[in-house]
């Protein structure tokens, strides 16, 4: 649910207004990168992901952890470093924590879409996959988004790593991230060429879609799965 203006416990001195801006930001709630939709205090330059701003319930249940009951916390519990079980990155702020199991989820990770679909691109969120990630080449690890044909897989952790390493470039002009997406696409193209003797046009198309899939995953991890949809569809149509 989206409200034009809210009062939030983490910033009681001013109201936060909803805005959409494709400039990246650092969420003052979970301390992670965001893009697109946010709640913002223009006076203090205070930003929150929608997932961090709108907490409909302090208790969260996730289909990947059927025996867990996650409780929302504004700071990580205990005195030891904690990490998100979805993306394997450090938990530094807002978190959903299961006391009985000790599992933790960033708010954006806890609410990642189970399925992302637009045109020819359809990706499914999986807790475990047997195939290697096209970002790091490893099997296992964090949650992944996998294509319907099961030939494409991308760790949520790898996307987060890409974003953290290239935060400055992402904030300034997005060029480094675009090169990383192109690198994944080219790697897939080479791999398909070595295994398949089908039409090169179909292979290239498949790999281009994989490149767009990376953009889908990036927008979801950044907290706004709709942020890059228009650009993805436009690029897909221009290359059809």
Secondary structure, 3 states (H helix, E strand, C coil): CCCCEECCHHHCCCCEEEEEEEEEEECCCCCCEEEEEEEEECCCCEEECHHHHCCCCCEEEECCEEEEEEEEECCCCCCCCCECCCCCCECCCCEEECCCCCCEECHHHHCCCCEEEECCEEEEEECCCCCCCCCCCCCCCCCEEEECCCCCEEEHHHHHHHHHHCHHHHHHCCHHHHHHHHHHHHHHHHHHHHHCCCCHHHHHHHHHHHHHHHHHHHHHHCCCCCCCHHHHHHHHHHHC
